Amino acid sequence: MTTRETSAAAAAASSGAPPGYAAAPLQLYPGLNMFQIMSGVSERGMRPEIVAGSIPKRLEDLVRACWAQRPQDRPTFAEIDAVLE
C-alpha cells in the first residue's frame, strides 16, 4: 500500500488509537525510537497496553479489534457504530 492508498480497515485501525496516541507514541513506548515503534507495530503486532479495568470491556474489545494485524479482521465503521450505540 502506498501513502496515497487507504482502506476502510486502515481507517478503522487508526480510529482505535487511544487519546494522544498519534501525538505522543514515544511516551507509549519509552526507550524506543520512531523506527522501532513503527517496525514493532507493523511487523510484530506491538500495541499500547490497555490497563485492565481502565475502560469498559466492550470498548476494550472494540479497540483491540480495530488494532487487528490483518486489515480484513478489523471491524467496519458500521460495526464500530453498532458497538458505540
Secondary structure, 3 states (H helix, E strand, C coil): CCCCCCCHHHHHHHHCCCCCCCCCHHHHCCCCCHHHHHHHHHHHCCCCCCCCCCCCHHHHHHHHHHCCCCHHHCCCHHHHHHHHC
